[in-house]
Amino acid sequence: MKPLVILPTFNEVENIVEVLDRVREAVPEADVLVVDDGSPDGTADRAEQWAEANGGGLSVLRRAGKQGLGSAYRAGFARGLTQGYDALIEMDSDLSHDPAALPALISAVDSGADLAIGSRYVPGGSIPAWPKYREYLSRGGNRYASFLLGLQVRDATAGFRCYAASMLSQIDLDTITADGYGFQIEMAYAVANRGGRIVEVPIRFTDRIRGTSKMSGRIVFEALVLVTWWAVRDRLLRRGHRA
């Protein structure tokens, strides 16, 4: 397969070189696209310097200002599909996702999955550094989303995942409007609604060591509100129209 790893960045200059080194080590055949939202710390410049020193295989999409995670991935998907990649991978650039898991995600898609999710909540997955209250909140949010939307997925909010290009090309990315956790759920829902095969690959998730988290309570709240709306829209309103 021809894989593309998409790394959205905003002020990740402390992490970007190590991430790129480890991605290259794990999947030397993969190309990387850094989607940078105008990082004032020079993340995009550092990524381009890495490419020059390591023989290419990396491009940087520079965007004006912070436009959000969902927007960054949509831009990355659009470019990857245009350039003919077979597998498109979402991955955080803060080292919370271990690049060593990339071969397993790509292999799952190569074996017929339309979406392979790096999951914390299947056997073998773990979140060793999280306090229990945070894990319970995350598990509860995932169960809420899965129940309301009928998703057979334990970790729908996970942001480490690999899509088959053949499935992504069926999704109108302009209709995917959520950000953060909501974006991940909306994309999994879009794949499921098209009859796509979703598999979960166990991963070990660790919190960032360097830099500042971009997630917030607002993003979590947005995801819960959107999940509720999608369920009402698709399960209740459409059922009423059919009646």
N, C-alpha and C positions, 0 to 999 in steps of 0.2 A: 504494500500500500504506500501511497504518497501522503504522509501526515503533515499537518500544520499545527503547531502549538501557538495559541494566541495568549499573549500576556498583557492584560490591561495594566497600565502603570500611572501612578500619580505620586510623586515624591518617594521613589523607591531606589534612590541611588545607593543606599547602603546595602541593598539586597540583590540588585539586578545582575551583577557579575557572577555571584555564586549561583543564582538560579540558572543563568545561561550555561555556566560550566557544567552543572549537574544535569541539565536537560541534554546537552550535547553528549555527555557520558552515557546517559540512559538510552537515548534514541539518536544515534549519530546520523541516521537517515532522515530525520525530521527537519523541516525548516521551522523557523520561529518568526512570528510577527509580533512586535511590541507596539501596542496601541497606547500612545502616551498623550494624556490630556494636559499638555502644556506645563509639565512639572518644572517649577522654578528652581529645583535643586540640581537640574542637569541630567536627569535620568535618561532622556532620549540621546543626549550626546554620549553618555557613557556606554549605552547599548551599541551605538554606531561604532565607537572605538573598539568595542569587543569584537564586532563583526570584522573589522579591518585586521585585527590581530589574530583572528581564528579562521580565516579563509571563507568568510561569507556565510551563507545559509540563514541570514537574519536580515529582516527589513524593519524599518520603523515607520509607523503611521503617526504623524504628528497632528494633533488636533488642538484647536484654539480653546483653551479653558476646560475646566472640569465639567464633563457632560454626563457622567454616570457610567456604572458598570454595564448595565444592559445595552446602552448605546454603544459602548466600546466593543462589546461582543458582536452586536449586529453589524458594525462596520467591519470587524475582522472576518465574520462569516461571509459577508458579501464579497470581500476581496478574495478570500480563500476559494469560494465557489467559482468566481470569475477566472482564477488562475489554475483551476483544474485539480485541486487537491481531493483525495479520496476520503480522508478522515480529518475532522477539525476538532481540536482539543481546547477546552477551557481549563485554565489553570491560574491560580493566584501567583503573584510575583513576590510574595512576602515570606516564602519558605514554609508556609503552613501545609502546602501540598508537596509531598515527597516525589521528586521526579522519577525515583526508582520504580514507582507504580505505573509509569507511562506505558511500558511494554504490555502489561496486562490489560489496560484499557484499550489500546490499539488492537491487541489480539482478539478481544471480545467482539469488536466491530468487524474485524477481518473474518471472524467466524460466523457472522450473520446478524449480529445485533445492530439495531438502528441507533441505539443510544446506550452507551456504557457509562454508568455512574460510579465514581469512586465513593463508596458508602461507608459511613461510620457505624451504621446500625444493622449490618448483617454479620453473621458469624465470621470472626477474624478481624472485623473493623474495631477501631478503638479511638478514644479521645483521652489520652493519659493525663493531661494536665488540667482538664476542666473540673471546676467544682460541681458537685452533684446538682445544685439548683439550676445551673446553666444547662447541664445535660438534660435535665427533666423538662426545662422550657423548650429546648430544641426538639426533643423527642415528641413532646406534646404538640408543638406546632406542626411537625411532620405528620403525625397521626390525624390531626384536624384536617390538614390539606388532603391527605389520602382518602379519608372517609367522605368528605364533602364532594370531592372530584372523582371518586372511584378509581384512584390511582393505585396500582399494585406495586408501590414503591415505598421503601422504608425511609429513604433519605432524599426526598424531593428537593430539599433546599441546598443540597451539596453543590459546590461550584467547581469540582474537579471531575471532568467528564469528557467523553469523546463521542462525537456524532458522525454517523455515516453521511457523506456528502449527498448521497442519493435521497436520504430522508430530509436533510436540511433544505434541499432544493425544492421540496414540496411545500415548504412553509413560507408564507408571505411575511418576511421579517418586519415589514412596516407595520403589521398589525400587532406585533409583540411590543408592548409599551411599558411593561413593568421594569423596575430596577431592583438590584440587590437580590434578596431571597425570593421576592416575587417573580423576578425574571427567570430564575432557575425553575420554579414551580410552573410558570406559564409555558416554558419551553418543553418540559416533560409532559405537560398536559397536551400540548400541540402534537407531540410525537404519538402519545397514546391515542388521541382522537383520530389519527391517521392510520391506526392499526399497527403502529411500529412496535418492534420488539425491544423492550428495555431490560437490561441486565444490570445487576449491582455487583461491583468488584470491591472486596474489603480493602480499606486503607486505614492507615494510622494518621490521624489529623493532629497537628500541633499548632499552638498559637504562635504568632510572630514573635521573634526575639528582638528585632531591630525595627525602628520606625513606628508609625502611629496607625491604628486601625481606622478604616474608612467607614465601617458599619456603625449604625446608630439605632436608637429606639424607634425613630421615625420609619426607618426602612423595614423593621420588623412589623410595626403596626400596619404599614402600607400593605405588606404581604398578606396579613390576616384579613384585612378589609377586601382585598382583591380576590382572595380565595372564596370568601363568602359571596361576593358579587358574581363570580364565574359560576358558582354552584346554583345560585338563584336564576341567573340568565339561562343556563344550559339545561337544568333539570326541572325547573318549575315553569318559567315563562314559555319555553318551547313545548313543554307538555300541555300547557294550557292552550296554545295555538293548535296543537294536533287535536285536542278534544273539540 
